[in-house]
Amino acid sequence: MWRKNNKNETSVPVSISKEHQEYLKSIKREKSFIRIMQIFIFVIFIVLWEWAAKNNHVDRFLTSMPSAIFNLILKFVEDGSLFKHLYVSTTETIAGFFAGTIVGLLVAILLWWFEKLAKITDPYIVILNSLPKTALAPIIILWAGMGFSGIVVTAASISVVVTIMTLYTGFINVESDKIVLLKTMGANKYQILMKVIIPANIPSIMSVIRVNIGLSWIGVIVGEFLVSKAGIGYLILYGSQTFKLDLVMMGVFVLGLIAAIMYFLAAWLEKRVIKY
């Protein structure tokens, strides 16, 4: 490691003890081991699945097999239809994700700002959270529109209440001593929000973002089951209706892959934000 000298702007080495170096190496080894084991488990699962399907230990009609799914993916890639379905589902998910997260954050701030409003609306938020959003999806789509807007609203409705409850709980549980300290220094409510409440809840906000990725995908798939003519949910529904289980499993596999990519992007962003 190097440290910059402010006087002459030269870099001087900073000594690290052997114990600290060993500790850093152990952390890297642990991370590498975890990553290797995650990949190993996935590979073993795929190999066992392929072996069981080829040797008729499982019903290929019901479970398909990795090689058949891979070949089907190549076919959809070659004719370009896979990218079309991915684009539709991904744009709907991103729109629903941002809508649910931003609206949830703003409502949580509003409830923190006005304590009486939070007390008045508390039972209604609890009731909304207990309602089965997926079961209400047909009504939501009728209200919001049969198409992109309806699917986005469905995706947002699943995540918005969870976001409100999680973030509001984090806001009101910030250490009161910090708030009192800022008040004694003459800070107003906006300054307390920006200097204490939001920074203290950055981990909670990032956690909500990761959870909302999955919830948004659920809302999008449910919406596409009902009204869409394109998207991953449409592929899964079409495959199940026509008994093409290869198509269903391909849709599930691609869905899991895209959701995993979005999750890792959120985890990467979380590390950068918290470090900053």
N, C-alpha and C positions, 0 to 999 in steps of 0.2 A: 504493500500500500504506500501511497505518496501523499504528502501534505504540502500545500503551497505556502511559501513564505510571503507574507504581505509586503515586506520591505523591498525585496529585490525581485519578487515574482518568480523565484526559483523553486523547484520542487525538491523536497527533502524526504527521504524514506522514513516511514514510521514503523518501528519495530513491533512485531507481533510475537507473543510468546509461543513456545512450542505447544503448550496445552491448548491455546486458542486455535492454533493451526490444526491440531488434531480434531478439535471440536468442529471446525468448519468442514474438514474432510469427512467426518462422520455424518454430518448433515447431508452433504452431497451424495455420500454412499447410500444413505437411507432413501433419498429421493430417487436415485437411480434404481435401487432395488424395487421400490414401489412401482415405478413406471414399467420396469421389466416384467414384474409379476402381473400387472394389469394386462399387458400385451400377451403374456404367456397364457393367462386364463382365457382370453378371447380366442387365441389360436387353437388351444385345446378344445374349446367348445365347438368351433367350426369343424375341426378334424373329426371329433366324435359324432357330430351331427351328420357329416358326410358319410362316415363309415356305417352308422346305424341305418341310414336311408338306403345305401347301396346293398346292405346285407339283409334288408327287409326286417330289421328289428323295430322300425317305426313305419307307420303308414305314409308313404311318399305323397299320396293324394292329399293327406291332411297337413303334413308338415313341410312338404317339398324337400329340397336339399340345396346346400350352398352352391354347388356347381350349376344347377338349373337357374337359381336366382341370379348368379353372376352372368350367365349367358343371356338372360332376359334383360338385365341392365345394359349389357353391350348392345342388344338389339334396339332398346329404347334410346340409347345414346346415338347410335348410328342414324336413326331416322329423326333425331332432334326432339322427339316428344317428351323425353324425360326432363330436358331443360325447361320446356314450356310449363310442365306441371310443377317443377321446382320453383320457377319464378313466381307463379301464381301463389303457391302456399307460403313461400318465404316473404313476399311483400305483404301478404295478409297478416302473417305472424308478426313481422316487424312493426306494422302499423298498429295492430292490437296491443303489442307489448308496450310501445311508447305511449299509446293512449291510456292504457290501464295504469302504467307506472307514474306518468306525469300527473294525471287526474288524482290518483291516490295520494301522491306526495302533496299536492296543493290542498286537498281536503284535510289531510293530516295536519298541515300547517295551520289551516283555518280553525280547526278544532282546538289546537294548542293555543292559538291566539285568543279565541273566545271560549273561556271555560264553561260558561253557562250553555252555550250552543253545544258543546261536547256532552254535557250532562243531559240535555234535552234529546239529543239524537242517539245517545248510547244504546237504548233498547232497539231502535230501528236498525242500527248498524249490525247488532247481534242477530236480529231476525233476517236481514239481508244475507249475512254470512251463512246462515243455516239453510237458506233456500238452495235447492239443487239447480245450479245454473245450466247444466247440460239439459235437464228436463225442460227448462224454460226457454231453451234455444229457439224452438219454433215460434214462440210468441215474440221474442226479441227480434228475430229476423223479419217477422211481419211488420213490426213497428219501425225497424231501422231500414228495411228495404231488402229485396230479394237479389242479393249479389254481393259485391265487394264490401259495401258499407255494412250490410247485415252481419257478415262473417267477422268483420273487424270489431263491431260492437259486441258480438258474442264473445270474442277472445278477450276484449277489454273487461267485460262484465265479470269474467271469472277471476281476474287478478286484482281488480280495483279495490274490492272490499278487504281482501287479505292485506293489500298494501296499506290501506288506511289504518287498519287495526294494528299492524306490526309497527308502523312508523309512529303512530300516535302514542303507543305504549312506550316506545323508545324516547320520544320527546319529553313525556311527563316524568320519566325516570332519570333524567339527567341530574347530576349532583346539585342540590339546591345551594350549596356553599358557593359554587361558581357563579350562579345567577345573582345571589345576594351581593357578591363582590363587585360584579359589574354594575348593579343598581347603585351601590354606594359610590361608584365612580361616575355616576350620572348617565349611564347607558340607557337608551330607550329600548322598547320591545323589539324593534327591528334589529338593532345592534346585538341584542342578546341572542336573537334567532340566528344571525349570521356568524357571530363570533363563538357561540357556545353550543346551541342546540344542534345546528346542522353538522358542524365538525365532530361533535361527540357521537353522532349517529351515522357517520360515514360507513362503518362496518355493517350496520343494520340496513342501510340503503343498498349497499352492494349485495348483501344477502337476499334482499327482496328482488333485486334485478335478476339474480340467478334463478330464484324460484319462479319468477314471472315468465321466464323463457319457456319453462315446461308448461305452465298454466295457459300461456298464449297458444302454444301448439295444440293443447287439448281443445280449446275453444275453436280454433281454425278447423281442426279435423271434424269436430261435431258439426260446424257450420257447413263444411263441404259435403258431409254426408247428406245434408238436407237440401241444399239448393245449388251447389256448384256443379259446373260441367267441365272443370279442370282442377288440377291440384292433386296432392298426395292422398288426401282423404277421398277424392273422387275415384282414384285408381284402386284404393282398398275396397271401397264399396262396390265398384264395378266388378272387381275380381271375385268378391264373395257372392254377388248375385249370379254370376255366370259360372261359378264353381271353378274358377281359375286360381287355385291356391298359390301357384308360383307368383302370380301378379300381386296377390295379397301380401305374401311374405316379402316380395321385393319392395312394396310400398312401406311396410313396417321397417325393413332394413334401412332404406333411404331416409325415412323419417328419423330413425334413431341416429343415423350418421350426421344429418344436418343439425339435429338438436344437440348432439355432442359437440359439434364444431362451435355452435353458438354459446354453449356452456363454457367451453375452454376460452373463448374470446372474452366472456364476462369475467372468468377467473383471472385472466391476464390483466384485464382492465382494473379489477379489484386490487391486485398487487401494486399496480402503478399508482392508483389513486391513494391507497393507504400509505404507501411509501412517501408520496408527495406531501 
